């Protein structure tokens, strides 16, 4: 019997819908929101309004691209949280309404679980996916975690940020440099042109497998502030080297903990996920590390690193197989652990 899942993602500023049929991705549609760029960050009220405008055409397009009709859908998977409450309410309300209209079950998905399970998105039946257990380095604007993935519904957080996440460090440092939002991609582009050894920024000394990026941000801010006192054009003149040095430092912080986690767990497979896993330096560093240890690296396509409904649909697909359905009175949540 064929199983078709509609996934809906609306946790932040991307409205996305995807169709997965028997575990194979049939369509994945994402509508971004340019309105936030002039504010240097996501404005929650504007995000929720844009979701209201986008969600119907996005879902309609995903269904049409998959070559199905709404009556072929067996269940609706939606992001319940964490995320911006206003944005989540749009996706949750739409999913509930469509569920009632089609008389099909709802499946709620943890946004962070979705990022981890993005490695199980198959576009072809023979696409390779991780074997349990494996480690996932989840790095995004709001989360930096090392997760031991024992099964699709059994995950243990071994370490996580105690303050800012890696994505926040990229974006906030980029803002100090005068770069547009989101700053991470601009840092990545500039880093390819710079000398990563020219500047040194302080690294945290946090015990165990937890992360911290607030000290790096402070060090970065003071370094640039002091340099601009003697040369007001310092950042503009050295922006590529600054970006490259910043990116190298963040990668070294991430990899130091990942290395320890591999030693502790002895796993033979490592995956990365979340928006920062789109960073070229991060992808190469993880690939090189895994190659040096003789372990398998799973690095997602860039389209599956940022918020997308394909990861929600695949997570929903596995929950559907176990008949883990969601009641209509469930509400979204803003914050939660993995």
C-alpha positions in Angstrom: 0.0 0.0 0.0 1.4 3.4 -1.0 1.9 6.1 1.6 1.9 9.7 0.7 2.8 12.4 3.2 2.4 16.2 2.9 5.0 18.1 5.0 4.6 21.7 6.1 7.3 23.8 7.5 6.7 27.4 8.9 9.0 27.7 12.0 10.7 30.9 11.0 10.8 32.9 7.8 10.6 30.2 5.1 7.2 28.8 4.1 7.7 25.3 2.7 5.7 22.3 1.6 6.9 18.9 0.4 5.4 15.5 -0.7 7.1 12.2 0.1 5.7 9.0 -1.3 6.8 5.7 0.1 9.9 7.4 1.5 10.9 9.1 -1.8 10.8 12.9 -2.2 8.4 13.9 -5.0 8.5 17.7 -4.5 9.9 20.3 -2.1 8.8 24.0 -2.5 10.2 26.8 -0.5 9.1 30.5 -0.4 11.6 32.8 1.3 10.9 36.3 2.8 13.1 39.2 1.5 11.3 41.7 3.8 13.6 41.0 6.8 16.9 42.0 5.0 16.4 45.7 5.7 16.0 45.0 9.4 19.1 42.9 9.9 17.1 40.0 11.3 13.7 38.2 11.2 10.8 40.3 12.4 8.3 37.8 13.8 5.1 39.7 13.0 6.2 40.3 9.4 7.2 36.6 9.1 3.8 35.3 10.2 2.0 37.7 7.8 4.1 36.4 4.9 3.4 32.8 5.9 -0.3 33.6 5.6 0.2 34.9 2.1 2.5 32.0 1.0 1.2 28.9 2.5 -1.8 28.2 0.2 0.2 28.7 -3.1 3.2 26.8 -1.7 1.2 23.7 -0.7 -0.7 23.8 -4.0 2.5 24.0 -6.0 4.0 21.1 -4.0 1.0 18.9 -4.7 1.0 19.7 -8.4 4.8 19.2 -8.8 4.4 15.8 -7.2 1.8 14.8 -9.8 -0.9 14.0 -7.2 -4.1 15.5 -6.0 -5.0 16.4 -2.4 -7.1 13.3 -2.2 -4.0 11.1 -2.6 -2.5 12.4 0.7 -2.5 9.9 3.6 -1.4 12.3 6.4 -0.1 15.8 7.0 3.1 16.3 8.9 3.8 19.8 10.2 6.4 21.6 12.3 5.0 22.0 15.8 8.1 23.6 17.2 10.5 25.0 18.2 10.3 28.3 16.3 8.5 31.6 16.2 5.0 31.1 17.7 3.3 33.3 15.1 4.9 31.5 12.2 4.2 28.1 13.7 0.6 29.0 14.3 0.1 29.6 10.6 1.4 26.2 9.6 -0.3 24.4 12.5 -3.7 26.0 11.8 -3.4 25.3 8.1 -2.4 21.7 8.7 -5.3 21.2 11.1 -7.8 22.7 8.7 -6.6 20.5 5.8 -6.6 17.5 8.0 -10.3 18.1 8.9 -11.2 18.8 5.3 -9.6 15.6 4.0 -10.3 13.5 7.1 -6.7 12.3 7.3 -4.4 12.2 10.4 -2.0 14.8 11.6 1.6 14.1 12.5 3.5 16.7 14.6 7.3 17.0 14.0 10.0 18.5 16.1 11.9 21.0 13.9 15.3 19.8 15.3 14.4 16.1 14.7 13.6 17.2 11.1 17.1 18.6 10.6 18.7 15.4 11.9 16.4 13.2 9.8 17.1 15.2 6.6 19.8 12.6 5.9 17.0 10.1 5.3 15.5 12.1 2.4 15.7 9.9 -0.6 15.4 11.3 -4.1 16.1 7.8 -5.6 15.3 4.5 -4.0 19.0 3.5 -3.8 20.2 6.8 -2.1 22.5 6.0 0.8 21.4 7.0 4.3 23.1 6.7 7.7 22.9 3.5 9.8 22.1 3.8 13.5 23.7 4.8 15.7 25.4 7.9 14.3 26.5 11.3 15.5 24.8 14.4 14.1 26.4 17.9 14.5 23.3 20.1 14.3 24.4 23.7 13.7 22.0 26.5 12.9 21.1 30.0 13.9 19.5 28.9 17.1 21.1 25.6 17.9 24.5 24.0 18.1 24.3 20.4 19.3 26.1 17.1 19.1 23.4 14.4 19.0 23.8 10.6 19.3 21.1 9.3 17.0 20.0 5.8 18.1 16.8 5.7 16.0 14.5 8.1 14.3 12.7 8.6 17.6 15.5 8.1 20.0 18.1 10.8 20.2 20.5 11.9 23.0 22.0 15.3 23.2 25.7 14.9 24.2 26.5 18.6 24.1 25.0 21.9 23.2 25.5 25.6 23.3 25.3 27.3 26.6 24.8 30.7 25.0 24.9 31.7 21.4 24.8 29.2 18.5 27.3 29.0 15.7 24.8 30.6 13.2 24.3 33.5 15.6 28.1 34.0 15.8 28.3 34.2 12.0 25.3 36.6 11.6 26.2 38.9 14.5 29.8 39.2 13.6 28.8 39.8 10.0 26.6 42.6 11.2 29.6 44.2 12.9 31.4 44.0 9.6 28.6 45.8 7.9 27.5 42.8 5.8 23.8 42.2 5.0 21.5 39.8 6.8 21.8 36.8 6.8 25.5 37.2 7.3 26.6 33.6 7.2 26.6 33.2 3.4 28.5 36.5 3.0 31.2 35.3 5.5 31.5 32.1 3.5 31.9 33.9 0.2 34.5 36.3 1.5 36.4 33.6 3.4 37.3 31.9 0.2 39.3 34.9 -0.8 41.1 35.6 2.5 44.0 34.5 4.6 42.5 32.4 7.5 45.7 32.6 9.6 46.0 36.4 9.7 43.8 37.2 12.7 43.4 35.2 15.9 40.2 35.4 18.0 39.8 33.8 21.4 38.3 30.4 21.8 36.2 29.2 24.7 37.4 26.6 27.2 34.1 24.8 28.1 34.4 21.4 29.7 32.7 18.4 28.2 31.0 18.6 24.9 29.1 21.8 25.3 29.6 24.9 23.1 30.0 28.6 23.7 30.3 31.3 21.1 29.6 34.5 23.2 33.3 34.9 24.0 34.3 34.7 20.4 31.8 37.4 19.5 33.2 39.7 22.2 36.7 39.1 21.1 35.8 39.8 17.5 34.0 43.0 18.5 36.9 44.3 20.5 39.5 43.4 17.9 37.6 45.3 15.2 36.8 48.2 17.5 40.4 48.7 18.5 41.7 48.4 14.9 39.2 51.0 13.7 40.5 53.5 16.2 43.7 53.8 14.3 42.3 53.0 10.9 38.6 53.8 10.3 38.7 51.8 7.0 40.3 48.7 8.7 37.3 46.4 8.1 36.8 47.4 4.5 40.5 46.9 3.7 40.8 43.5 5.4 37.3 42.1 5.1 38.3 38.9 3.3 41.0 38.1 5.8 38.7 38.9 8.8 36.0 36.6 7.3 38.4 33.8 6.7 39.9 34.0 10.2 36.5 34.2 11.8 35.2 31.2 9.8 38.4 29.2 10.7 37.9 29.9 14.4 34.2 28.8 14.4 35.1 25.6 12.5 37.9 24.8 15.0 35.5 25.2 17.9 32.9 23.0 16.3 35.4 20.3 15.2 37.1 20.2 18.6 34.0 19.0 20.3 32.9 16.7 17.5 36.3 15.0 17.6 35.9 14.4 21.4 32.4 13.0 20.8 33.6 10.5 18.2 36.3 9.4 20.6 33.8 8.9 23.4 31.1 7.1 21.4 33.2 5.2 18.9 30.6 5.7 16.2 31.6 5.1 12.6 29.3 7.6 10.9 28.9 11.4 11.3 26.3 13.6 9.8 25.8 17.4 9.9 22.6 19.4 9.6 21.1 22.8 10.0 21.7 26.1 8.2 25.4 26.4 9.1 26.0 23.0 7.4 25.7 24.8 4.1 28.9 26.6 4.9 31.7 25.5 2.5 34.4 25.5 5.2 32.3 23.5 7.6 31.4 20.9 5.0 35.0 20.5 3.9 36.3 20.4 7.5 33.9 17.6 8.5 34.6 15.7 5.3 38.4 15.9 6.0 38.0 14.9 9.6 35.9 11.9 8.8 38.3 10.8 6.1 41.2 11.1 8.5 39.4 8.8 10.9 38.1 6.3 8.3 34.5 7.0 9.2 31.6 7.8 6.9 30.5 11.4 6.5 26.9 12.4 5.6 26.8 16.0 4.3 23.3 17.0 3.0 22.6 18.9 -0.2 22.4 22.6 0.6 18.7 22.7 -0.2 18.1 20.4 2.8 20.3 22.3 5.2 18.1 25.3 5.7 14.4 25.1 6.8 12.5 22.9 4.4 9.4 20.7 4.4 11.2 17.7 3.0 12.8 17.0 6.4 9.4 17.5 8.0 7.7 15.1 5.6 10.4 12.3 6.1 10.1 12.6 9.9 6.4 12.5 9.5 6.6 9.4 7.3 8.5 7.4 10.0 6.0 8.5 12.7 3.1 7.6 10.4 4.5 4.1 10.0 4.4 3.8 13.8 0.9 5.4 13.9 2.2 8.3 16.1 -0.6 10.7 15.3 -1.3 14.2 16.7 -4.6 15.4 18.2 -6.3 18.4 16.8 -6.0 20.2 20.2 -2.2 20.2 20.2 -0.6 23.6 20.2 2.8 24.8 18.8 5.7 25.4 21.1 8.5 28.0 20.9 11.3 26.2 22.7 12.2 22.6 23.5 15.2 20.4 23.6 15.8 17.6 21.0 
